[in-house]
């Protein structure tokens, strides 16, 4: 679909293109949400290749600020890709990812297939 929306397990997911703008802070999150206006997306799936350098470093506040924007605007965020190395290097990030994945607002998944499986199990509805 040329608007980036895919329906996965009955949920409308905007999949950010790999060559899209970087998600590197709150302003970028708001810009992304603005591009989604009128698309009725339930979820936004962002590949890790689009994350800013500091995104997964909790001490910078980037991840927390971006997540807060998504929660405030009632959009769910799926970060897609391998973050194994970053999680292994930070107990705080590991805990954040575990808690986020237990919620229905922000998930860290390997790919669209995993996101679809989680949605099919009733998560994020």
PECOR-V989104 format. One record per helix or strand of 2 or more residues. SS is the DSSP state (2 for helix, 1 for strand). FROM is the first residue (numbers start at 0). LEN is the number of residues. Records with the same first field share a line. If there is no record, write none. Layout:
SS: FROM-LEN  FROM-LEN
This chain:
1: 4-4  10-5  42-5  75-5  105-4
2: 25-10  47-3  57-3  61-11  83-5  90-12  111-9
